[in-house]
């Protein structure tokens, strides 16, 4: 089993920054085919891909609307996955989830097998 716990969410004004962190524990497999991702679900909308990173951290992928503002990272030694969010906009308001991917870089939920419980990010205008 793999456990993921997100933290770092909160309320911020438009233009501000937040850093989300995902603590990973349990039987994580360090495979070059695997990776990590962040998704978000806004009120009344389906959960959507935000960013992904390969196991090695060498490849990253982003939703077009967050490119240049969000940065995904991972620290293998600390077993954490981070999401630095800058220049936040009200439309970034959502519950953010981290997840483990069986195929790094994937934007499909079906390729992710373990999920955290989510952390709320609210951006006020």
C-alpha positions as CSV (number, residue, x, y, z in Angstrom):
1,X,0.0,0.0,0.0
2,X,1.0,3.6,-0.7
3,X,-0.2,6.5,1.4
4,X,-0.2,10.1,0.2
5,X,-1.0,13.1,2.4
6,X,-1.2,16.6,1.0
7,X,-0.6,19.8,2.9
8,X,-0.1,23.4,2.3
9,X,-3.5,24.5,1.0
10,X,-5.2,27.6,2.2
11,X,-6.7,31.0,1.3
12,X,-4.6,33.5,-0.7
13,X,-5.3,36.6,-2.6
14,X,-5.0,36.7,-6.4
15,X,-1.4,37.1,-7.4
16,X,-0.1,35.3,-4.3
17,X,1.7,32.1,-3.9
18,X,1.2,28.7,-2.2
19,X,3.4,25.6,-2.0
20,X,1.7,22.3,-1.8
21,X,3.5,19.3,-0.5
22,X,2.6,15.6,-0.7
23,X,4.2,13.2,1.8
24,X,4.5,9.7,0.4
25,X,4.9,6.5,2.5
26,X,4.4,2.8,2.2
27,X,5.6,0.5,-0.5
28,X,6.6,2.9,-3.2
29,X,8.2,1.4,-6.2
30,X,11.1,3.3,-7.7
31,X,10.5,2.5,-11.3
32,X,11.5,4.7,-14.2
33,X,8.1,4.0,-15.8
34,X,6.3,5.6,-12.9
35,X,5.7,9.1,-11.8
36,X,3.7,11.5,-9.7
37,X,1.0,14.0,-10.5
38,X,-1.2,16.7,-9.2
39,X,-4.9,17.1,-10.1
40,X,-7.5,19.5,-9.0
41,X,-11.3,19.6,-8.7
42,X,-13.1,22.9,-8.8
43,X,-16.7,23.2,-7.4
44,X,-19.2,21.7,-9.8
45,X,-16.4,20.4,-12.2
46,X,-14.7,17.1,-12.8
47,X,-11.2,16.5,-11.5
48,X,-8.6,17.6,-14.0
49,X,-4.9,17.2,-14.6
50,X,-2.6,20.0,-13.4
51,X,1.0,18.7,-13.5
52,X,3.1,15.5,-13.6
53,X,6.7,14.6,-13.0
54,X,8.7,11.5,-13.8
55,X,10.1,9.3,-11.1
56,X,13.6,10.7,-11.7
57,X,12.3,14.2,-11.8
58,X,13.8,14.8,-15.2
59,X,10.6,15.3,-17.1
60,X,7.7,17.5,-16.2
61,X,4.3,18.1,-17.8
62,X,1.8,20.9,-17.2
63,X,-1.7,22.0,-18.0
64,X,-1.4,24.8,-20.4
65,X,-3.1,27.3,-18.1
66,X,-0.6,26.8,-15.3
67,X,2.6,26.7,-17.4
68,X,5.0,29.4,-16.2
69,X,3.1,29.8,-12.9
70,X,3.3,26.3,-11.3
71,X,6.3,24.1,-10.8
72,X,6.2,20.4,-9.8
73,X,9.1,18.8,-8.1
74,X,10.0,15.7,-6.1
75,X,12.5,14.9,-3.5
76,X,13.3,11.2,-3.5
77,X,15.3,11.3,-0.3
78,X,12.4,12.9,1.6
79,X,9.7,11.1,-0.3
80,X,7.8,14.2,-1.1
81,X,6.2,15.7,-4.2
82,X,5.7,19.5,-4.3
83,X,3.7,21.9,-6.3
84,X,4.9,25.6,-6.2
85,X,2.0,27.8,-7.3
86,X,2.7,31.4,-8.2
87,X,0.6,34.2,-9.6
88,X,-2.5,32.5,-8.4
89,X,-5.8,33.3,-10.0
90,X,-9.4,32.9,-8.7
91,X,-9.9,30.2,-11.3
92,X,-7.2,28.1,-9.6
93,X,-9.5,27.6,-6.7
94,X,-10.0,23.9,-6.2
95,X,-9.2,20.9,-4.1
96,X,-5.8,19.7,-5.1
97,X,-4.8,16.0,-5.1
98,X,-1.5,14.3,-5.5
99,X,-1.4,10.8,-7.0
100,X,1.0,8.1,-8.1
101,X,1.1,7.3,-11.8
102,X,2.0,3.9,-13.3
103,X,3.0,5.8,-16.5
104,X,4.8,9.0,-15.9
105,X,3.6,12.0,-17.7
106,X,0.1,10.7,-18.1
107,X,-2.9,13.1,-17.9
108,X,-5.4,10.3,-17.5
109,X,-6.8,9.6,-14.0
110,X,-7.0,5.9,-14.9
111,X,-3.2,5.8,-15.0
112,X,-3.0,6.9,-11.4
113,X,-3.4,4.2,-8.7
114,X,-2.9,5.9,-5.4
115,X,-4.4,9.2,-4.3
116,X,-4.2,11.6,-1.4
117,X,-7.3,13.0,0.3
118,X,-6.8,16.5,-1.2
119,X,-6.1,19.9,0.1
120,X,-8.2,23.0,-0.5
121,X,-6.8,26.0,-2.3
122,X,-8.9,29.2,-2.4
123,X,-7.9,32.2,-4.3
124,X,-9.8,35.4,-3.6
125,X,-10.1,38.2,-6.2
